[in-house]
Amino acid sequence: MSNTRVLITGANTGIGFATAKRLVKSGADVILACRNLSKAAEAQAELIKLGGAGTVDVIELDLNSLASVKAAAELVKARYGSLDVLINNAGIFGEALHQTEEGYEQQFGVNYVAPFLLTQLLLPALQAAPAGRIIHLSSIMHWLGNIKPELFRQSSGSYRAVAAYGQSKLANLLFSHALARQLEGTTVTSNALHPGGVNSDIYRDLPKIQYAIMRPFLIPTSRPAELIEKMALSDEWAQKNGQYVSAHMPNWQSANAKNTQLADQLYQQSLEMVKAYL
Ligand SMILES: NC(=O)c1ccc[n+]([C@@H]2O[C@H](COP(=O)([O-])OP(=O)(O)OC[C@H]3O[C@@H](n4cnc5c(N)ncnc54)[C@H](OP(=O)(O)O)[C@@H]3O)[C@@H](O)[C@H]2O)c1
């Protein structure tokens, strides 16, 4: 595998880092898009030691800021021109209510609005490649979410953290499906996955006792990384579009996730949300 250029967000740790390792070993040119440049440099150094045939680059991307997303996308387009694979991996799970720079409830903003914008801005670069693939990290937790526009900018009141995370992951899945329908018959595909219950830093905010109960059921980051690598590079996935797969648990989708009207509605609302940056 050579000259396949893959950008992966949040690649300095967890599922993103495990995936980057596999991509580097496969010989892909890998771009680590991370918010913390010193953590990214450590990851980059470790990845370079793997001795892959491709390059390992770092770009700064803070999904908490749509201005940062815009700057990162501009840099990618100017520096590389085309992109073969975009992996929207970075994400947060937070117990407390916070806002992004543009005032979105933080889980919705970081996990969904910013990756939506990044994808829109990088679509021309993906279309410039011989074949482009977009991969969205959703979650089985999408079952716990509903699309509630009145909560997109929640800044006060009682905060249901799990429902907010669920909403963001449902939005990832609806976006992947809406995009896949739009891209049907073109050179670019859009697919989503649930990585499984994975032992990573994402559970850092959970109460210690809750984490201790969950821990034995979590799978290593290498499991979803194997699936994501296949989705990114394999011939088997070259033609697949609009799929939702799972590295661990069943890939059942909620009724909301299968609702094409809801997906199209959210897509239009999202374009409106990011229009100042398009
Ligand atoms: N772990 C699971 O069981 C599980 C289950 C279902 C879905 N997922 C999904 O899988 C994806 C990866 O999660 P993970 O388990 O690997 O989590 P993780 O170990 O916490 O890694 C998350 C990555 O996202 C980055 N990130 C967080 N906020 C960011 C921001 N504002 N801008 C840019 N990057 C940011 C983190 O950077 P820092 O290192 O700087 O914090 C880190 O690199 C997420 O989308 C998550 O929702 C995970």
The ligand as an SDF file (V2000), in Angstrom:
LIG
                    3D

 48 52  0  0  0  0  0  0  0  0999 V2000
  -13.9430    3.9780   23.6950 N   0  0  0  0  0  0  0  0  0  0  0  0
  -15.1690    3.5390   23.4470 C   0  0  0  0  0  0  0  0  0  0  0  0
  -15.6720    2.6130   24.1240 O   0  0  0  0  0  0  0  0  0  0  0  0
  -15.9750    4.1170   22.3290 C   0  0  0  0  0  0  0  0  0  0  0  0
  -17.2270    3.5550   22.0690 C   0  0  0  0  0  0  0  0  0  0  0  0
  -17.9780    4.0740   21.0140 C   0  0  0  0  0  0  0  0  0  0  0  0
  -17.4770    5.1150   20.2520 C   0  0  0  0  0  0  0  0  0  0  0  0
  -16.2630    5.6420   20.5400 N   0  0  0  0  0  0  0  0  0  0  0  0
  -15.7960    6.7580   19.7020 C   0  0  0  0  0  0  0  0  0  0  0  0
  -14.4850    6.4970   19.2370 O   0  0  0  0  0  0  0  0  0  0  0  0
  -13.7820    7.7170   19.0130 C   0  0  0  0  0  0  0  0  0  0  0  0
  -12.3920    7.6480   19.6320 C   0  0  0  0  0  0  0  0  0  0  0  0
  -12.5480    7.5140   21.0400 O   0  0  0  0  0  0  0  0  0  0  0  0
  -11.4500    6.8770   21.9940 P   0  0  0  0  0  0  0  0  0  0  0  0
  -12.1420    5.8460   22.8000 O   0  0  0  0  0  0  0  0  0  0  0  0
  -10.2210    6.5270   21.2630 O   0  0  0  0  0  0  0  0  0  0  0  0
  -11.1940    8.1450   22.9610 O   0  0  0  0  0  0  0  0  0  0  0  0
   -9.8690    8.7960   23.5540 P   0  0  0  0  0  0  0  0  0  0  0  0
   -8.8680    7.7570   23.8950 O   0  0  0  0  0  0  0  0  0  0  0  0
  -10.3320    9.7250   24.6250 O   0  0  0  0  0  0  0  0  0  0  0  0
   -9.2890    9.6330   22.3180 O   0  0  0  0  0  0  0  0  0  0  0  0
  -10.0210   10.7030   21.8000 C   0  0  0  0  0  0  0  0  0  0  0  0
   -9.1540   11.5330   20.8790 C   0  0  0  0  0  0  0  0  0  0  0  0
   -9.9110   12.6780   20.4850 O   0  0  0  0  0  0  0  0  0  0  0  0
   -9.1330   13.8370   20.7370 C   0  0  0  0  0  0  0  0  0  0  0  0
   -9.9350   15.0270   20.9920 N   0  0  0  0  0  0  0  0  0  0  0  0
  -10.7660   15.2730   22.0330 C   0  0  0  0  0  0  0  0  0  0  0  0
  -11.2420   16.5160   21.9560 N   0  0  0  0  0  0  0  0  0  0  0  0
  -10.7160   17.0740   20.8410 C   0  0  0  0  0  0  0  0  0  0  0  0
  -10.8060   18.3440   20.2290 C   0  0  0  0  0  0  0  0  0  0  0  0
  -11.5120   19.3520   20.7810 N   0  0  0  0  0  0  0  0  0  0  0  0
  -10.1370   18.5620   19.0810 N   0  0  0  0  0  0  0  0  0  0  0  0
   -9.3660   17.5910   18.5320 C   0  0  0  0  0  0  0  0  0  0  0  0
   -9.2150   16.3800   19.0730 N   0  0  0  0  0  0  0  0  0  0  0  0
   -9.8860   16.1220   20.2170 C   0  0  0  0  0  0  0  0  0  0  0  0
   -8.3010   13.4760   21.9400 C   0  0  0  0  0  0  0  0  0  0  0  0
   -7.2120   14.3760   22.0820 O   0  0  0  0  0  0  0  0  0  0  0  0
   -6.4600   14.5620   23.5310 P   0  0  0  0  0  0  0  0  0  0  0  0
   -5.5620   13.3640   23.7090 O   0  0  0  0  0  0  0  0  0  0  0  0
   -5.7340   15.8410   23.3590 O   0  0  0  0  0  0  0  0  0  0  0  0
   -7.5340   14.6090   24.5730 O   0  0  0  0  0  0  0  0  0  0  0  0
   -7.8930   12.0720   21.5610 C   0  0  0  0  0  0  0  0  0  0  0  0
   -6.8460   12.1160   20.6330 O   0  0  0  0  0  0  0  0  0  0  0  0
  -14.6760    8.8230   19.5960 C   0  0  0  0  0  0  0  0  0  0  0  0
  -15.3630    9.4520   18.5360 O   0  0  0  0  0  0  0  0  0  0  0  0
  -15.6620    8.0680   20.4610 C   0  0  0  0  0  0  0  0  0  0  0  0
  -16.9100    8.7230   20.5710 O   0  0  0  0  0  0  0  0  0  0  0  0
  -15.4950    5.1720   21.5550 C   0  0  0  0  0  0  0  0  0  0  0  0
  1  2  1  0
  2  3  2  0
  2  4  1  0
  4  5  1  0
  4 48  2  0
  5  6  2  0
  6  7  1  0
  7  8  2  0
  8  9  1  0
  8 48  1  0
  9 10  1  0
  9 46  1  0
 10 11  1  0
 11 12  1  0
 11 44  1  0
 12 13  1  0
 13 14  1  0
 14 15  2  0
 14 16  1  0
 14 17  1  0
 17 18  1  0
 18 19  2  0
 18 20  1  0
 18 21  1  0
 21 22  1  0
 22 23  1  0
 23 24  1  0
 23 42  1  0
 24 25  1  0
 25 26  1  0
 25 36  1  0
 26 27  1  0
 26 35  1  0
 27 28  2  0
 28 29  1  0
 29 30  1  0
 29 35  2  0
 30 31  1  0
 30 32  2  0
 32 33  1  0
 33 34  2  0
 34 35  1  0
 36 37  1  0
 36 42  1  0
 37 38  1  0
 38 39  2  0
 38 40  1  0
 38 41  1  0
 42 43  1  0
 44 45  1  0
 44 46  1  0
 46 47  1  0
M  CHG  2   8   1  16  -1
M  END
$$$$
